[in-house]
Amino acid sequence: MSDFHVSVLLQEAIDSLNIEPKKLYIDATLGGGGHTFEILKRGGKVLGIDLDQEALNQVKSQIKGTEFELGKDIILAKGNFKDIKEIGRKNGFVEVSGVLFDLGVSSYQVNKPERGFSFQQDGPLDMRMDKDGAVKAADLINVLNSGELYELFTKLGEEHNARTISKNIISARGVKPIETTAQLADIVAESFGLRGEVKPFMKAKVNTKVFQALRIAVNDELNNLRAVLPSALEILSPRGRLAVISFHSLEDRIVKWKFIDFEDKGLGSIITKHPVIADQVEIDTNRRSSAAKLRVFEKS
Ligand SMILES: C[S@@+](CC[C@H](N)C(=O)[O-])C[C@H]1O[C@@H](n2cnc3c(N)ncnc32)[C@H](O)[C@@H]1O
């Protein structure tokens, strides 16, 4: 277990990929490398992709202390998984036996205030998984008009109080730009009538959806997911498997309906009639796992 990130549904996801020695697998969301190392331990060769150079760096340094060899057992590539075919081709992973997606952000990213994902610790309103990305959360918060903010919070956060929050953002930024996570978290809290010393759990409760919506928008997460699923299926060998762990209903809905569409088109079969979820033991040790859903598809 790495303190960079505690992997979710680790055994379940890797079991579902039916790892065979010397076969090729793509971990499209490398993160702390938890799933990748499990594939390596079972003899598979891995191409690990991440948008975040810090994730790649730390897995690279973890490999040094192991029996696995960089460039032979595992290749690391910085990139967006929506380009999976091209990244695969460049690295000799043209046809693979399995592809894994463990969506969202890692604990490392959330726990670093300077990355701007957290409303619990103050930091710049950033939220880019890829530090070379063009748009930061602050750009959206300070530029979008009230209607656009409303749409963002409703569509990507399913936030019921979006109208008031958007209005309050517009008036606050009229006084001074909103540049930090704490500024935004306070505006959102005030939109729910919470002022002054707000208990952390209350602040979390009212801010979760707004921060989720912004993160999804900054990283174009839903479009990346929609785009990559057909490409990932294309590069699978016959009987190859696609495993996706999602963390909220917007993502899960995309995966569920894409898999149904693939099955309807005769491209393979859904292995998980119902998504696999974490058991109580895992939920007790890692709260993040309580929202996780694993869906698996096998190519025909
Ligand atoms: C939940 S973490 C993965 C954790 C990993 N499975 C583990 O066990 O340590 C998700 C990772 O995916 C990366 N990521 C998210 N969207 C991506 C995308 N479109 N392309 C490449 N990497 C992405 C994030 O930067 C993050 O490091």
The ligand as a Gaussian input file, in Angstrom:
#p B3LYP/6-31G(d) Opt

LIG

0 1
 C       -7.704000       7.437000      -8.657000
 S       -6.128000       7.796000      -9.292000
 C       -5.507000       6.204000      -9.749000
 C       -4.941000       5.428000      -8.610000
 C       -4.237000       4.155000      -8.976000
 N       -5.121000       3.201000      -9.617000
 C       -3.601000       3.522000      -7.753000
 O       -4.035000       2.434000      -7.352000
 O       -2.694000       4.122000      -7.184000
 C       -6.490000       8.482000     -10.852000
 C       -5.288000       8.961000     -11.633000
 O       -5.701000       9.100000     -12.985000
 C       -5.145000      10.258000     -13.533000
 N       -6.045000      10.679000     -14.622000
 C       -7.304000      11.130000     -14.522000
 N       -7.800000      11.410000     -15.740000
 C       -6.838000      11.099000     -16.639000
 C       -6.761000      11.164000     -18.065000
 N       -7.766000      11.616000     -18.810000
 N       -5.623000      10.730000     -18.644000
 C       -4.587000      10.267000     -17.917000
 N       -4.605000      10.198000     -16.558000
 C       -5.714000      10.620000     -15.925000
 C       -5.062000      11.233000     -12.378000
 O       -4.060000      12.196000     -12.619000
 C       -4.737000      10.308000     -11.201000
 O       -3.363000      10.228000     -10.987000

